[in-house]
Amino acid sequence: MDGIFQFTFGFNILGYEIYESSRLTGFFDDEPIIGSFVMKFGSLFLLDIVDSNKSKNKYFLKIIYIFLVFTLVLVSNERMPFLQILFMFIIVLFLFQIKYSFKNFFVILFISLIVSCTFYFSETIKTRYIKSIYDLNQLLLDLKEDPELLNSQKSSLKDYYLNFNSGMEIWKSNYIFGSGFRYYNSNCNNFHKSSYLQYGCSTHPHSIVIETLSDHGLVGLVILYSIFIYIILFSYKFIPINNLWPFLSLFVISFPFFTSQSLYSSYYGSIFWLFVYLCSFYIKLTKEKRSYLVASGGLEPP
């Protein structure tokens, strides 16, 4: 609600102003990360709406929650969190096959109206997303003509492309084990000092997969995603829907084709590993519950 207030009036209840005239910050002061933060916890509301074991009396209140989450993520002007929460919503609809089809239709219609109205009434948001399409087209043209042209006219998509490739080239120096923990962060500029890819060097390559490959190689990536796959497969089979929200968030933020902040050295990483902990905690509780039921009366595991 505070983020939406900031979008409407240009400042939040603490007086923090919008970042660079279009990006919301909320309580994060000068960091435009509120959309990303809310997206990570949005699955709590999305799963609550489809949980058939929950009380149906508060359905309207749940709809308001979803309205606030989707609206905030969209008007925050953070494109990737918006795509991620849409992806999360699609997963909820298709994986959990909600029984109340009319309610599902209502929620889909409701969210579609939020998106449509926001794009229609906000010129800033409309311009940002249209510019993304233009930047993508320009990126493809520059790649076709000459990759070094990427340094001429900057755009966020070009920056991401250079980030990705700077990390991939470092990975090629050691496919199996990578170059070492946070090697990219400390050595990217020196590694690419004679290449146009030095313009893509940052504190991290903006991809979980590429960051892990450049620093820890294929071995590190296999270990990391083996943990994710085990957690997610176990959750889908044994964890009740109302406790699945950290698993869903973990799946979305670890999805390899989304951009990301650093997994090992940023606020994003701290939240990411919080979800890993919560998932492990729920798995431990579920295993203990099953063991107890079997041991105390020969009951079948739930």
Secondary structure, DSSP 8 states (H G I E B T S, - for coil): -HHHHHHHHSB-TT--B-BTTTB--GGGTT---HHHHHHHHTHHHHHHHH-TTS-GGGHHHHHHHHHHHHHHHHHTT-HHHHHHHHHHHHHHHHHS--S-HHHHHHHHHHHHHHHHHHHHH-HHHHHHHHHHHHHHHHHHHHHHH-GGGGGTS--HHHHHHHHHHHHHHHHTT-TTT-S-TTHHHHHHHHHTTTSGGGGG--SS-S-HHHHHHHHHHHHHHHHHHHHHHHHHHHHHHHS-GGG-HHHHHHHHHT-TTS----SSSSHHHHHHHHHHHHHHHHHHHHHHHHHHHHHTT-----
